[in-house]
C-alpha cells in the first residue's frame, strides 16, 4: 500500500551466525591419538589442502564467509592454503600447534603453544590472528588459567568451550552464549552452539551434524536466533572426504564416529549454509563484545 510503512519481516532481520572450520589433517583428531604417533604424522598422506579447497568452493557457492581455525602444523607445511583462505575473504584463527588439548598442558606450555601457532599462522597468511579455538574444546573446569593466558596474549576472542557433557570434552555448566571469562579483560568467549532440549544440551556441530539428521542442527540455529543470539557452528575438512585412508587399528567406537556418513556431509553443509546467514567469528565477537559492554 502506497505511503504505508511495512515493518521488516523477521527473515529480513536474520541474525548472522558464526561459521567455522577446524583445519587439521584426517589423522590429527583426538579419536586417533592413541593409535597414530605424532612422530609419524610427516609420513602420512596430506589431504588437508584438497579437503579445505572443497570447503572453500562450497562456501563460494553461497558467498558465506567463515573462520578457519588452523593448526600451526598445517600453516608451516601448507602456507599457500592459508593465503587462499585469506584471498577468499575468510578469517584465519588459531587451533594451536599440533592439536595438544589444553587440559594436558601447564599454563606455561599453553602460552608457548599459542605463541608458536600464532607466529606460524601469521607468517604463512600475512594477516593478524585474533581468535583461538582449543583442540577438542579442551578449555573447561580443569583449565581455570586458560582464558587468562589468552587475554594476556592479546586475543580478542576464544571459541573453545562446549557447554555439553560428552565423553571426550565438555563444560556442561558453562554459559551457552558469549561471555567475558576474565574480569577486567576484553577477551570474549563464544561457546559452540548446543541445542537445548528440556534440561539437556546436545552438541550440534562436527560429528553430531554429520551423524544425525541436519534438521536437528537447523532447528538449533533457529532456536538460538529466536533468543536473538548468533549460533556458532563448526566442522572439519576431513568430514567432506569419503576417500581418506582408513585407520584399521583404531577403537571401533572411534571408527564408527569418524567414518560414518562422510559422503553425505557436503550436501548437508550446502543446505545448512544456504538456510541461514553466516559470517566470520571475529565480526560476531566484536558485535557480542559491544553488546556485553
Ligand atoms: Zn581440532
Boltz pocket constraint, residues with backbone or C-beta under 6 A from the ligand:
constraints:
  - pocket:
      binder: B
      contacts: [[A, 22], [A, 24], [A, 28], [A, 95], [A, 99], [A, 134], [A, 135], [A, 136]]
      max_distance: 6.0
